[in-house]
Amino acid sequence: MSTKPTTTDLEWTELDQRAVDTARVLAMDSVQKVGNGHPGTAMSLAPAAYTLFQKVMRHDPADADWTGRDRFVLSAGHSSLTLYIQLYLAGFGLELDDLKAFRTWGSKTPGHPEYGHTVGVETTTGPLGQGVANAVGMAMAARYERGLFDPETTDGSSPFDHYVYAIAGDGCLQEGISGEASSLAGHQKLGNLILLWDDNHISIEGDTETAVSEDTLKRYEAYGWHVQRVAPKEDGDLDPAALYAAIEAAKAETERPSFIAMRSIIAWPAPNAQNTEAAHGSALGEEEVAATKRVLGFDPEQTFEVSDEVLAHTRKALDRGREAKAEWEKGFAAWRTADSERAAEFDRIAKGELPEGWEEKLPEFETGKAVATRAASGKVLQALGAVIPELWGGSADLAGSNNTTIDKTSSFLPKGNPLPEADPYGRTIHYGIREHSMAAEMNGIALHGNTRIYGGTFLVFSDYMRNAVRLSALMHLPVTYVWTHDSIGLGEDGPTHQPVEHLASLRAIPGLNIVRPADANETAIAWREILKRYTKEFGKGAPHGLALTRQGVPTYERNEDAAKGGYVLFEAEGGSPEVVLIGTGSEVQLAVEAREQLQAAGVPTRVVSMPSVEWFEEQDQGYRDSVLPPSVKARVAVEAGIGLTWHRFVGDAGRIVSLEHFGASADAKVLFREFGFTADAVAEAARESIAAAQR
């Protein structure tokens, strides 16, 4: 572990210091104007943020989506002003009025940074620790992207080489997700990742001695990171020269991710508020703001004071960005000329297009044969992997159960890993038993761009992932969650592993599409539809969760309408339907068997398979009515989970065959029988519904 650096090439003028102090004044004034927010961290972090945005990072404020840019993640998202002020100073598009509108309706400066809402914000950070895992995912994606397009070039000389920088606070590092992600980053030897820790010793409840006594630097050393500590200046302020030297040392360390601890004093240099918990999440008050402005040499009577000289100085970032991009484009053009085939692949992938003829590779499954949908999904992935090189992913140590191994001979593992299939650019990710960080890393991978990511575990463990899944939906990210063992059908592992409330709970997340295919052919169509829905346009994409069976289920004839989320699998015979049976996943077969009983008894019965409620509800009213005719009031929905999803589909006369309690440990067939998931039970529910509809 290195300590205080001895040399630095940092050019730091009085104007740079004035710009840093201007950032502190803007942080105080922005929070004071709205009356709430987090001023203290933005004040103490101003030298670090300024150094990154003005002295270190390769970016072009005029083109925030430039492929060759470094990425910045503010994991401590509550200190959003740390980012907003630098975006304003550097010329990313924010102006002074946007800072004045901080945390107000319709502003570009919401309380926490939101991806797609504010130019220059790389990810939505609110829940602490998510950003650390996002940054790890971005660093992984950068390596895989390099493997796709430029694997032979020496390190540091490819147009696809760039860094991921992140700032995390004490809260980020206390949340378990950051530990999961940091462990994986060390294992993966992500030398393109640099994490700066704001070690200010303050959280909402006061001094962090209330909750933490570990040696954080030793923890990161144990993870396999390159670790440094940057000491503050004698007055307690962050030292830009020392920080710059530490970052340069981190960049020189290519075999390990880097962790830089920055000892700071929250709300520095506020005379009374510095080093207090009150400065974390409350406005400083007019008197303290005025006193701090006097310390910094600003007029206490003015608000949002930015001199023309300071702004002209910081907006030179536009010139540096234009020059950096032009220099990068020379190397990029040379790469394109030298490797036209990969350049064509880059163009296709960058547009979000899929390779010509990819749909022809989708397997079609023989009707009548029992196949677990998890097994069908695995076959689809292996078929598509051969023709869609940007598709990659893995599992939280459950690949054999999730069937998520896209290529058994190619594992995404760093140089030096002893496994024979290890490849720094490998297709199969081994996330380890780290579901929460897996989901957030997938978000980071999607945010980075130029790949298509999936990740698997058991459906019941989606609880571990929920916060990150929610952020997938909030950001409209095209990630795919492969959740297998989707019901009591997993059997003997018992209620701890049997999802009951999970499908309904996940369907409650706005913008998340849950797909629970009935059979192997629906599974293939589901994957096809998910990949076709991929988009690079913010607000148009969506994450998907595939809920797949452990047990074999009958395979039915392929029906392309499965892509509409709900369709008529078997039509009523002998007249218009008197009852409609709606099933998903493994319970569709029960609806089919119940239909046979009812038809034999002279009751015309329609079976609707509804793999995705969300896709179905996207369809126009005419199509939905053609599948679920409003005139047919007798309806039954059957799903081996709580029935919360289905009330709106079955209506007042309808019935739901559901599971409103936890499962048990036994063979799947026994559990379905004992808990009432039988064709007889569905047929009886249909008769009850018919009777209720006739009242």
Helices and strands as residue ranges (DSSP letters): H 14-34, H 39-51, I 52-56, E 71-74, G 77-79, H 80-90, H 96-100, H 130-149, E 164-169, H 170-174, H 176-188, E 193-199, E 202-203, E 206-207, G 208-210, H 216-223, E 226-230, H 240-252, E 258-263, H 278-281, H 286-296, H 308-314, H 316-338, H 340-350, G 358-361, E 370-372, H 373-385, E 391-395, H 399-402, E 411-412, E 422-423, E 428-430, H 435-448, E 452-458, G 459-461, H 462-474, E 480-484, G 488-490, H 502-507, E 513-515, H 520-532, E 544-548, E 552-554, G 560-564, E 567-570, E 579-583, G 585-587, H 588-600, E 605-609, H 613-618, H 621-627, E 635-638, G 644-646, H 647-650, E 655-657, H 668-674, H 679-694
